[in-house]
Amino acid sequence: MEVRMLQKPELLPALHLVWEVFAEDVAPSYTPEGVAEFQKFIKYDNMRAMYERREVVFFGAFEGTELCGIMAVKSIGHICLFYVKNNCQGKGVGRMLFTSVYHFCAKQLRVSRITVNAAPEAAAKYQHMGMRQTEAEQNVNGMRFIPMEMYVSPADMQPMQQQKSHTSWLVGGVIAAVIGVMLVAVGGTFLIKNMYKLNRQIADGIDRNEEQWDNDDPMNPDSPLWDERDKYGDDGEVPGGEDTSGASGVAAIPEYIAANLPYEIKEDSYTYTDDEKQSMLISFNVQYPMLQGLDTAVQDKINAQIKKCAMTTVDEIYNNPTQEFKEKVLETTNPILASVVNYKVTYASEQFISIVFEDMGARGSQEDAYQHLRTLNIGLKDGKVYTVQDIVNLDGVFVEEWLDIMRDEAGDVNFLAELDEESMLSTLGGKSIDGNYVANFFVDKDGVEIGYDLNYVSGDPADLKFAWVTAPFTFEEIKPYQKDKEFWKFFN
């Protein structure tokens, strides 16, 4: 599946798709007046004029040459159209489009908030993507909708240093604000309102007035960013495409999804918010893939492993907490238990799947904000889970090469200097040293990346503020270090 910005000649087929889906799924809940208003809004001449004035940008999701879905966003960060063909729904197309638009809003438009007037039947989908309802359902000119919004993480608005793989992820001083943004969406308690104010103070410092134009605005026709839009334009594609130039973190991983898979990749989620507690915030929104079409016994085993990996934090802080953690929470003023998990299937073939999870939240308080990378690599014939020590020979030769690449990715020759060779071999083998260095690997279109989810103790001088760093190897570069021949046959 490829997601990219649409060009003007592609507007008409995009609008045909919009009308086709609207007429079948949405129009029955509108009055005749509302249907007429919508027809007027999506009229080609109207949309073409908005496009030419740089007031709206269209993104499209393609399977080969087939346009499967579209999303249009205005220059102020308002989603004005979001439609996916019925035969393409339930395959993650909507989330891929939403992820693309989110990153465009964060890095190009640099707005602090994304809004939408959601059709009532679509509100739950938007909620699963992190948006929240701001007002009661409305009916304007016969069109029913629910106003919704989400705040853009300040961390996502920061320029990331350019690296070979683009996947290493920095954690800056705004991590508390990131949690504040996340928590705004889950309730209206005094605690949350105060966190909202804190976040707005920080966000206002890096955001612009959305009614003003300047030469840095990518929607301004005079802006150099409009002509140099290879991050999201003709020369580059957004998450879900084959080229993720301009993206960073998990969104930048170039995925490989084989054609004609004998199984389907569906999306499932776990969401829970405790609206009753006034002095304690509990909120979870965990997204994860589920496979359908495999042998039942193996499929159940694989799906259980996928869900367990996605739910790791929820299980640790809520479902099965230790007594020590319970006591810590009870001693905390206004405790916070929160986890928001997104994922990306980075490699899927008939025999193997690689999944990357990005988990952000708070383990007890705002001071306990965290950001984790977790990966899961599974053989689909028997449900075997592979770890770093299963796939490469962990010895001094490998570690020397791996460390050089890790330091290139971090942009610092002293990165991981606190570890000696023995410690690196031990941590890559699964011993994380109190959870500070959690070994991960994933497979993508280009090869394999091996690295750490990093969890330094606050104040550790070795902490360079990376949440994780992974070292990329092409399939050719990793050959001298390969261990399990059966594993590497997956990629022949």
N, C-alpha and C positions, 0 to 999 in steps of 0.2 A: 504494500500500500504506500502510495506517494502522496504527500501533502505539500502543496505549494501555493504561492500567490497566483491568482488568476489575472490574465491580461484582458484587455478590453474586448478582443474578439470572442472571448470565452464567457462574457457576461450573459449573452442571450441564452445559451444552453443552461447556464446556471440558474437563470430565472425560470426557465421551463421546468427544471427540477423542483424549484421552490414551489411553483404553482401545483405541480403534480402531487407533491406530498401534502401541501396545505389543503388542497381540495378533498383529499381522502381522509386525512387525520384531524384537521383543525376546523375546517369550514363548518362541519355539522354543529359545532358549539357556538358559532357566530350567528348573529342576525344577518339578514340580507344586507342591511346597511354596513355591517362590519366587513362582510365579504367584499363589498364594493370598495370600501376604504382600503382594504389590503391590496386589492387589484390595482388601485390607483397608486399605492406606494411602490409596488414592484414593477410598475410600467417601465419598459426598457428605456424610454427617453428620460425618465426621471432618474433611474439608476445610472445611466450613462453620464448624465450631467454631474451627478454627485461624484462619480468615479473620476471624471476629468477635473473636477475642482479639488481633488484629493481629500474629499470629505469622508470617503468610505473605502475600505480595502476588502477584497474578497479572497478567501482561501478555499481551495477545493481539494477533496480527497479522491485520488484516482486508483483504480485497480486496472492496470494496463492503460487502455485508452478510455475506459468507462469512468464517467464522473459519478461518484457514489454519494457525495455529500458536499455541502458548502456551508461556510460561515462568513458573515460579513460584519465588520466592526467599524464604528465611526471613529473619528479622530479624537474624541473625548473618552474613548474606551467603552462605548456602549455597543453591545452586540445587538444588531438590528435584524439579522436573519440567521437561522440555524436549522438546516433541514438535511436529513439523510434519507436516501431511498429506502423504502420498506424492505426490499430484499437484501439490503446491506446493513440493516439494523441488528444490534446484538453482536457485532463483530469488532467493537472497539473503534469504529470510524468516528463517532461523535467525540470520544475522549481525545483522539489524535488531533482532530480539528480544534478542540478547545485548548489543548496543550499548546498548539501552534499559535493560536490567537493570544493566549496568556503571555507567552514569551515575546510576541510582537508588541503587546501593550506594555510589558515591563521594560524591554530593552530598546524599542524604537520610539513608541509614543511616550514612554516614561510617565504614564499616569499612575496614580496611587490607588485607583479604584476601577473595577470593571463592573458594569451594570447591564441588566437585561430586563425587558418586560416579557416574562415567560408565559407562554400558553399554559393554562392550569394543568393540562395533562403532561406537560414537560417539566413542571416545577421539581418533581422528585429527581429527575435526571440532573438538573442543574445543582440541586442540593448535594448529590453524590460527588459532584465535581468541586465542591467547596463553597458554593454560593449560598446565601441565606436570604430569606424573605424579609423585606423591609417594611412592607405595608400590606393591608388586606387586599384581596382580589378586587380589581377594578373593571369597570365596563365603560369604555369611551368610544363613542360613535359605533356602538355595536360590537366592539372588539374586546374580548375578555382577556385579562392578563394579570400576572402577579409580579410586582416590582421586586427584583432581587439584586444582590450585589456581592462582591467579594473584594478584599483588599489585596493589592499586590505586595508581596514580600519585599521589603527594602533590600534584602540581600540579592534578590533577583534583579533589582534595578542597578546594581553595582557592576561596572565593567570588570570582566574576569581576565586574568592574564592569559595570553595565548600559549597553548601547550600543544604538544604533538597529538595527544588524544582528546583534549578539551574536557576530559571527564573528571579530573581532580577538582575538588570542591572546597572553597574557602569558607570559614566561619569567622565573621568579623564581629565588631562590637555591637552590631545591631541584632544579634541573635535573640536578645530579650524582646526586642520590638517585633521580630518575626513571630514569636509566640504570642505576643499581644495581638497581632493581626489575625492569627489563626483563631484566637479565642473570642474575638469580637463576634464571630459568626455563630456562636453557640448559646447566647442567652443575653439577659438584660440585668444581671445582678449588679450591685454596687461595685464589686470587685472588677467585673468585666468592663463596666463603664469607665472606671479609672484607668484600666489598662488601655482602653480605646483612646483616652486622652493622651496618655503617654506615647502611644504609637503615632498619633496624629502630629504631635510635636516633633517627633523624629522625621516622619515622612514629609512634613511641610518643609523641612530643611533641605530636602533633596528633590522636591517636586516643584513644578511650575504651575502657575494659574492656567487652567486648561482653556480659558477664553482668550489667552494672549498667544501671539505668534512671534517667533523669532527664527533666526537662521538655523537653530539647532532642531527645530520641529520637523520631523520627517514628513508631516502632512502638508507643510508649506511648499507650494510649487517652486519657491526660490531656494529651498533647502538643498544643500549638497547631499544630504542623506537620501533624498528621493532618487537621485541619480546613481548613488553608490549603495544601492539596496541589495547587494548580492547576498546579504544575510538572509533575506526573505524573498528576493525577487527572482529574476530570470536565471541567475547563475547559481543560486543556492536554494536549498530546500529546508523545510523546517522538520521538527521531530516527526518521525513516521516516514520520511523520505530517505533516499539513499545518501544524500549529502546533508549534513547537519552543520555546515559552516555557520559560525556566528552564535551557535548555541553553546551551552556549557553544562557540566554536571550530567545527570542521567539523560537529560534530553538530547545531549550531543552524541550519544552512542549510536553508531550506524548499524541498524538491525538487519538481520537476514531472516526472512520468512519464506520458506520453500513454497513453490506453487503446488497446488493439488494435494495438500496434506490429507492424510486419511482420518484426521480428527479436526474438530473445531476448537478454537480458543475463545471462550466466553468470558465475560467479566462478572464477578460477584463482589459483594462488599459486606462489611460489618460496620454498622453505625449505631452509636448509642450516646445519648446526652442525658444526664440527670438534671432535670429542670427544677427539681424540688429543693435541693440543697442551696441555701443562700450564702453560706460561708465557705463552701467547697465547690470547685469546678471539676466536673468529670465529663469528658467529651472524647469520643473516638470515631474516626472515619477511616476505615481501612479498606483499600481497594486491592483486589488480587485476581489473577486469571484462573479459570477452571477449564479443564480439557474434557471434551465430549467426543465419543466415537472410538475409544480404545477398548481393549479387553476389559470387562467390568472390574475384575479383581485388581488388575494392575492400575486401572484408571482411578479406582477408589483410593488406592495406596498413594498414587502420585498427587491427587487432589488434596488428600489429607496433609501431605508434606508441604504443598504449596501454601495452604491456609495456615498451617502451623508457623511457617517462616514469616508470613505476613503479619501474623498476630503475636509475634514474639514479645513486643513491648506491652501490649494489652494483657497478655498472660502474666507477665512479670510484675506489673504494677496494679493489676485489678483482679484478674481471675484467680491467680495463684501466687499472691505476694508472700514474701517471707515475713516472719514475725518481726524481724528487725525493720523491714520497710514499713510495716503497719505502724510501728511505734514512732518512726520518723514522721510519717504523715500526721499522726495524731498530735504530735508536738509542734506542727507547723501552723502558723497563722495563715488563714485563707489558702489552704493547699490546692494544688492543681494536678490533676491526672489527665493527661491529654496525649493523643497519638494520631497523627495524620499520615497515612501511608499511601504512596503512589507507586506504580511499578512500570516496568517496560520489559516486554519479551524481546531480548536482544538476538536470540538465535532459535529458530524452530525448524526442525527437519522431521522426517518420518521416524527417526530413531532417537532424537535428542532435543532437549529444550533447555535454554538458559534464560533465567529471569533475574532482573535487578529490581530491588525494592529500595525506595528512599523513604525514610521514616523520620518525621520531625515531631517534637512535642515537648512535654515537661514531665519529669519524674518526681512529682511531689510539690514543686514550687517553681516560680518563674526563674529563680536562680539555678534550678536544675534543668534548664532547657537543654535539649540535645538534638543532634542530627546524625543519623546513622545510614550507612550503606549495608545492605544485606543482599547476598546472592544465593541462587539455588540452581544447581546444574544436575539434571536428571536424565538417565537413560530411560527411554519410553518402552522398552521391551520388558524390563524387569523392575523398573522403579528405583534403580540404584542411584544414590546421591553421591556425587563426586566432590572431593575437596582438593585443595592445592597439592597436598602431599600425595594424592592419588595420581596426579597427571604429570608431574615433573620430578626429576631427580634432584632432591634438595642437597646440594653440596656446595663447596666453596666456589667452584667455577660458575655455577648458576647464580649464586648470590652476588658475586662481583658484577656480573652483567646486569642483573635485575636492579641492583642498587644504583648503578650509573643511570639507568633509565628513570628510576624513581626520582633521583635528584634533578634530572633534566625536567621532569614533569613539575616538580616543586619549584624549580628555578633557584635552588639554593644548594651549594656544594656541601653544606653542613647538615642537610636534612638527614635525620635518623643517625646522626653521629653519636647519640647516646647509646646506641646498640652496637655490640660487637658481633662478629660473624656467628658465633655460637647462639647468641640471642635471636638473631634473624632466622637462623635455621629452625630454632625452637618455635618461634612465633608463626612462621610460615607452615610449620608442621601442626599447628593447632593450639599451642599453648600461648595464650594471649597476654600474659603478664598482667594480671588483675584487670583484664578487659581493655587495656590500653592499646593493644595492637592486634586487631581481629583480622586474620587472613581471609581474603576473598578472591575469587576469580570469576570472570564471566567470559563467554564467547560471543563475538559479534561478527559482522560481515567481513571485517578486516583480519581477524585473528583472535587472540586471547589476551586479556588484561589481568594481571595479577598484582595485588597490593593489599593495603590495610584500610580498614575502618579505624580511625584514630580517636582515642578518648583519653586525652591527657588530663591529669589532675590540674585544677585551676592554679595558675601561677607557675607551672612547670616551664623553665627557661627553654626547653626543647620544643615547646608548642609553637608552631608556625601558623596556627589558626586554620589548618586544613581539617575538614571533617573526614575526608578520605583522599587517598592518592592511589592510583593504579598505574602499573607499568605496561604499556602496550607492546605486544610481540605479534608480528605477522605469523601466519601459519608456517612460513618458510624459516623465519628467525627462531621459532621455538623448537624446531626439529632436533637440534643437538641435545636438548634437555628433556625430551619426551620420555615418559615412563610407561604408562599403561597403553600398550599397543591397541587393545580393544577399544579404548576411549578414543584414540586418535583416528581410528578407522571411521568414526562418525563423520569425519570431515574430508575424506578422500573423494 
